[in-house]
Amino acid sequence: MREIYDRGRARATLGDAAGRIGGVTMLLNRTDLEGLLDPEACLEALRAGFLPLSPAVRPLRVRTDLPGPGTATALIPGLVDGVPAYTVKVNAKFPSAGPALRGVVCLHDLATGELLALLDSATVTAYRTGLAAALGTHALAPTGAGTVAVVGAGAQADLVVRGLRRLRPVRELLVTDRDPARAEAFAVRHGGRPVPPPEISAAEIVVTATWAREPVLRAGDVAPGAHVTSLGADEPGKAELAADLLRASRVFVDDVALSLEMGALGNAGLGAEDAAGTLSEVLDGKAGRTGEAEVTVYAPVGLPWQDLALSWLAFRTARAGTRFDFLA
């Protein structure tokens, strides 16, 4: 599985790609990326990235408010062992806009800083967030759990369901959203059914992907033994899960420090001692579910290396795309 990150092959691929492009930057938009990012390959790339050598450079996630309704976020640097490139991602988030997330992922040569590609960040983010969440959900949910509820029928939830179906059977899909038409459309696309919020309490797996700043789930809303994946707590003040649910659960994150700074733990007033571990530890067999009746939670913030994992995958697969020379 880690062969896609074999250092020798990666460097050879970079040379081949640079030769195709002729030294200019490749521009990859949403349509390009949707044709390049195969979910199976993305899942393999993300799983491999969760099991790296100890990083020599601490990843940063920098976020600031903007005048008005939006925020700006930068994730630097995206690094994966064996990939001779790095990423810098800059996003603008405007919840009432469509799409709500806009920006670019800059893919650079690790040795020279050459700008190899500019990629649409909304697409990269949806794929890496949703498919990484599918990995965490599958790893922590009870064996055989196949009743899945989705709260928030957007792009990230779409990728979670697509990824999860490649990892385990999904017997029933329940969908709820503030917009009933969006819930209906999501259910039609994925073979599920729209339901009112109270009906999700019987689900074995619950996925929340919202912009909520007030909890959408509390301890009494989740069945014993269920697993919850929360994707919405990636900025200060965003909180999909109430503190009572987190305290009653075993909570796993992608990065403890980031979760305390701007993720589910810190936003609910919890501390590092409330983290049961990271997804890297779960996938490495060092942590995980310990009992059938316990509730588990996976609440990632999102890490820079995930942008590189999928950007590199798209770049080395691309055979066509817009080319632009910034140094002309």
C-alpha atoms as one frame of an Amber mdcrd trajectory, in Angstrom:
protein
   0.000   0.000   0.000   2.834   2.409   0.707   4.347   1.622  -2.683   2.754
   4.747  -4.175   5.126   6.674  -1.923   8.232   4.700  -2.789  10.939   7.360
  -2.932  12.577   6.121  -6.110   9.325   5.819  -8.023   8.169   9.198  -6.759
  11.293  10.946  -7.994  11.075   9.208 -11.356   7.430  10.229 -11.658   8.294
  13.824 -10.829  10.894  13.874 -13.581   8.431  12.426 -16.073   5.743  14.906
 -15.069   8.104  17.880 -15.238   9.146  16.758 -18.703   5.538  16.623 -19.856
   4.797  20.080 -18.520   7.936  21.706 -19.863   8.790  23.589 -16.674   5.494
  25.484 -16.387   2.748  25.162 -13.802  -0.175  22.797 -14.381  -3.606  24.195
 -13.465  -6.138  21.573 -12.336  -9.746  22.642 -11.812 -12.646  20.762 -10.257
 -13.513  18.875 -13.433  -9.885  17.831 -13.918  -9.581  16.630 -10.344 -12.837
  14.691 -10.314 -11.512  12.765 -13.300  -8.105  12.173 -11.692  -8.959  11.339
  -8.077 -10.054   7.712  -7.925 -11.492   7.062  -4.424  -9.752   3.687  -4.123
  -6.341   5.203  -4.858  -7.103   8.142  -2.564  -7.963   5.809   0.316  -4.663
   3.978  -0.157  -2.725   7.251  -0.279  -4.390   8.566   2.858  -3.972   5.329
   4.804  -0.268   5.318   3.930   0.063   8.943   5.018  -1.384   8.200   8.438
   1.501   5.791   9.074   4.589   7.912   8.350   7.949   8.294   9.974   7.996
  10.947  12.695   7.698  14.310  10.919  10.741  16.528  11.084   8.671  19.664
  10.468   5.653  20.545  12.572   2.623  21.216  10.332   0.842  24.538  10.804
  -2.795  25.458  10.361  -3.179  29.250  10.432  -6.653  30.761  10.505  -7.938
  34.330  10.738 -11.245  36.189  10.592 -11.913  38.516   7.676 -13.977  41.739
   7.771 -17.485  40.441   7.169 -18.739  36.844   7.128 -15.658  34.959   5.928
 -12.475  33.419   7.288  -9.118  32.624   5.706  -7.056  29.533   6.463  -3.598
  28.410   5.362  -2.204  24.895   5.841   1.588  24.592   5.594   3.637  22.621
   4.771   2.063  19.466   3.392   4.739  16.772   3.665   4.586  12.999   3.161
   7.542  10.679   3.580   8.835   9.674   0.153   7.083  12.392  -1.864   9.548
  14.925  -3.350   7.070  17.795  -3.173   5.199  19.885  -0.607   1.947  21.817
  -0.543   0.737  25.175   0.700  -3.059  25.514   0.801  -4.952  28.792   1.132
  -8.715  28.688   1.635 -11.435  31.280   2.025 -14.582  30.087   3.819 -17.879
  31.908   3.315 -20.698  29.707   4.706 -23.491  31.468   2.809 -21.707  31.381
  -0.566 -21.805  28.603  -3.108 -19.403  26.920  -2.937 -18.663  27.887   0.638
 -14.965  27.050   0.340 -12.718  28.577  -2.343  -8.975  28.627  -2.777  -5.945
  26.867  -4.186  -3.477  24.179  -3.276   0.053  25.041  -4.436   2.178  21.979
  -5.205   5.915  22.720  -5.099   9.059  20.751  -5.891  10.644  19.927  -2.530
  14.210  20.449  -3.807  13.806  23.687  -5.771  10.481  25.250  -4.747   9.300
  25.166  -8.376   5.516  25.576  -8.568   4.463  22.320 -10.197   0.695  22.743
 -10.024  -2.198  24.846  -8.768  -5.227  22.782  -7.792  -8.776  23.731  -6.802
  -8.768  23.493  -3.015 -12.505  22.885  -2.629 -12.210  19.600  -4.531  -8.967
  18.500  -2.884 -10.375  19.354   0.554 -13.646  17.506  -0.004 -11.863  14.364
  -1.182  -9.163  14.292   1.472 -11.497  15.217   4.337 -14.300  12.881   3.345
 -12.150   9.888   2.475  -9.878  10.272   5.520 -13.062  10.393   7.607 -14.225
   7.191   5.925 -10.979   5.524   7.030 -11.467   6.698  10.602 -15.110   5.701
  10.626 -14.381   2.210   9.353 -11.491   1.726  11.785 -13.506   2.744  14.859
 -17.075   1.639  14.124 -18.198  -1.770  15.396 -17.523  -4.697  13.106 -20.642
  -5.293  11.061 -22.173  -1.878  11.729 -23.987  -0.900   8.543 -26.738   1.546
   9.460 -25.295   4.982   8.669 -26.849   8.372   9.411 -25.602  11.559   7.768
 -26.229  14.987   9.316 -25.389  17.647   6.744 -25.785  16.555   3.127 -22.845
  18.379   1.532 -19.722  17.542  -0.450 -17.726  16.149   2.461 -20.509  13.827
   3.597 -20.819  12.698  -0.017 -17.186  11.560  -0.023 -17.521   9.890   3.394
 -20.356   7.733   2.101 -18.551   6.958  -1.152 -15.423   5.972   0.746 -17.215
   4.022   3.457 -19.002   1.910   0.866 -15.603   0.834  -0.432 -14.585  -0.271
   3.061 -17.704  -1.988   4.442 -21.302  -2.803   3.481 -23.771   0.012   4.167
 -27.146  -1.642   4.703 -29.168   1.506   5.341 -28.454   5.212   4.850 -30.418
   7.885   6.729 -29.978  11.528   5.724 -30.955  14.731   7.504 -30.189  18.341
   6.607 -31.581  21.778   7.419 -32.620  21.927   3.763 -35.077  19.042   3.122
 -34.538  19.266  -0.649 -30.801  18.788  -0.204 -31.375  15.794   2.067 -33.729
  14.300  -0.522 -31.219  14.816  -3.341 -28.392  13.267  -1.279 -30.582  10.272
  -0.416 -31.476   9.740  -4.075 -27.813   9.880  -5.145 -26.709   7.369  -2.534
 -29.679   5.047  -2.239 -30.763   6.279   1.203 -33.804   7.984   2.654 -34.304
  11.424   4.174 -35.390  11.395   7.818 -36.157  13.919  10.580 -33.291  14.410
  13.063 -34.709  12.207  15.870 -34.537   9.103  13.659 -30.740   9.135  13.515
 -30.557   8.029  17.170 -30.895   4.386  16.136 -27.975   4.487  13.677 -24.845
   2.455  14.342 -22.686   5.056  12.584 -23.394   8.807  12.558 -21.504  11.275
  10.345 -21.921  15.003  10.995 -20.644  17.456   8.388 -22.087  20.881   9.144
 -21.106  24.483   9.842 -22.740  24.290  13.304 -21.633  26.514  16.159 -24.147
  24.907  18.505 -24.192  21.141  19.112 -26.289  19.051  16.762 -25.723  15.889
  18.834 -25.806  15.316  22.580 -25.157  12.195  24.635 -28.806  11.111  24.526
 -28.920  11.311  20.730 -26.520   8.420  20.144 -27.177   4.722  20.670 -24.903
   2.641  22.945 -22.059   1.124  20.953 -22.389   3.595  18.090 -19.609   5.467
  16.361 -19.756   9.193  15.522 -17.530  11.001  13.025 -17.635  14.801  13.303
 -16.158  16.883  10.471 -17.448  20.341  11.374 -15.145  21.387  14.224 -12.181
  22.771  12.281 -12.189  26.379  13.517 -12.526  28.024  16.934 -16.169  28.246
  17.925 -17.461  25.447  15.693 -18.975  22.638  17.726 -21.158  19.838  16.337
 -20.894  17.580  19.403 -21.875  18.610  22.919 -19.388  18.257  25.760 -21.569
  15.629  27.458 -21.365  13.394  24.381 -17.596  13.822  24.128 -17.102  13.089
  27.831 -19.251   9.956  27.557 -17.283   8.698  24.553 -13.777   7.629  23.641
 -12.630  10.497  21.436 -10.018  10.066  18.705  -8.559  12.947  16.696  -6.043
  13.467  13.899  -3.817  15.792  15.958  -4.270  16.416  19.682  -2.675  19.877
  19.736  -4.822  21.128  16.846  -7.964  19.645  18.374  -7.275  21.609  21.545
  -6.498  24.789  19.616  -9.408  24.822  17.158 -11.082  21.422  17.089 -13.713
  19.406  18.925 -11.838  19.051  22.228 -10.890  22.689  22.735 -14.182  24.060
  21.403 -16.051  21.946  23.983 -13.752  22.986  26.832 -12.039  19.598  27.113
  -8.337  18.871  27.558  -5.649  16.589  26.172  -6.546  13.963  28.760  -9.927
  13.568  27.043  -8.309  12.281  23.830  -8.193   8.492  23.600  -5.651   8.653
  20.781  -5.077   9.635  17.176  -6.182   7.954  13.970  -2.537   7.179  13.209
  -2.410   5.153  16.432  -5.678   3.419  15.576  -4.496   2.409  12.104  -1.183
   1.290  13.583  -3.010  -0.983  16.049  -1.952   0.999  19.132  -5.413   2.322
  20.061  -9.062   1.797  19.202 -12.427   0.537  20.353 -12.242  -1.573  23.511
 -15.852  -2.648  24.105 -19.085  -3.286  22.226 -21.159  -0.877  24.302 -18.810
   2.108  24.259 -19.423   5.094  22.004 -16.458   6.184  19.913 -15.936   9.543
  18.235 -13.542  10.547  15.468 -13.244  14.340  15.289 -10.476  15.478  12.903
  -9.400  19.048  12.187  -7.557  18.284   8.923  -3.793  18.128   8.362  -1.577
  19.655   5.645  -0.061  16.339   4.553  -3.490  15.145   3.412  -3.542  17.909
   0.791  -0.182  16.726  -0.520  -1.239  13.074  -0.597  -4.086  13.766  -3.024
  -2.480  16.661  -4.900   0.534  14.496  -5.683  -1.738  11.648  -6.734  -3.623
  13.945  -9.128  -0.466  15.596 -10.471   1.364  12.380 -11.269  -1.767  10.951
 -12.920  -2.554  14.009 -15.053  -1.964  13.739 -18.774  -3.633  17.019 -19.701
  -4.518  20.304 -18.102  -4.111  24.012 -18.476  -0.463  25.112 -18.361   0.770
  28.509 -17.298   4.226  30.009 -16.936   4.288  32.401 -13.963   7.890  33.355
 -14.770   7.286  34.359 -18.387
